[in-house]
Amino acid sequence: MPTPSSKLNASERRIIFHVDMDSFFASVEIRERPELKGLPVIVGSDPKVGSGRGVVSTCSYEARRYGIHSAMPISQAYRLYPDAIFLPVNMKLYASVSTKIMELLRGFADRFQQVSVDEAYLIPGPEVRNFEEAALYALKIKDEIQRQEGITCSIGVGLNKLIAKIASGFQKPDGLTVVRPVDVKEFLFPLPVSKVPGIGKKTANTLKSLGITRVEELANCNVQLLSERFGKIGFRMKQLANGLDFGEIRENESLKSISRHGTFAEDTNDPVKITNSLDLLAESVHSSLLKHRFFFKTITLTIRFDDFSTYTRSKTIPNWTSDIFLIKRTAKLLLSKFIGSRKLRLVGVGVTKLRKRDENQTLVTDF
Ligand SMILES: [Mg+2]
């Protein structure tokens, strides 16, 4: 979605969304089997009547009421509620739903960063000029995901990634929390320190021994004390507790790759034959790049010898490009070390570290 990003001033750009699907795996399972709606659904390894050794991957909010949570041993979940619905992990299904949701979210974004299978940050399109408009925009996103994919998500909106992330977790499930810049301290300070990303159980316990349990106490804590106890991280924690975060929205560079492989009709070490094949494959990769409107940064060569031993070599260049000559030249350069007496069975060319060819490259480098 090309946008006149240069027209946005810096303060207007500081509206960041964190979108997080609610109990994603369980929600997808329930969508596939509506009869499970309202039931405690646990997605994870086989509980084997309480003797299973795996863990809970995700569980529905109904299951959470029984004290069950993700990463808990499945045997413990079984003991807490043996009559819950236990389902195996169907990653293929979740991945396909995730791909669709991320594509949908991208359509709402001026800048986009997927952080996991069910979580992403985005900077909304230029029609969002303030936090009131951001709230309406977030509702539109939630509606679209519900309408197209039949599951709910929670969205947090804030002036940086940190606040957006904490806000998305604030009213789960199906939540929307907008934290205006003037409300940052009011929002953050009453929270337990464990709500700050990166502060796990262990750190929270250490902080507790220092008399720090709420974000406000951490925010106002003597930095010397924190540094002595935690080193560099101590200062960072204090910054976070004050709502300061300078993390950029990083466009995902390595989500996809485009590659083509070809097996020779007869194993060969003929350099002309091999480089001709390489050129053809490179052209095919290039036309796919253009079709999908991608730039790349990394060129990859794959070769397989007649004994099936396989090697991959790659080279990353400093600038985004879609230059076909660069693909060909680099692939040949990488190939040169493998040309010799041994015969090749297969050769392949690919490009990775892809990004969409849009006009937003200059946006948000000042966070
Ligand atoms: Mg989630």
Residues whose N, C-alpha, C, O or C-beta is under 5 A from the ligand:
A	BS01	MG	D20 M21 D22 S23 F24 D118
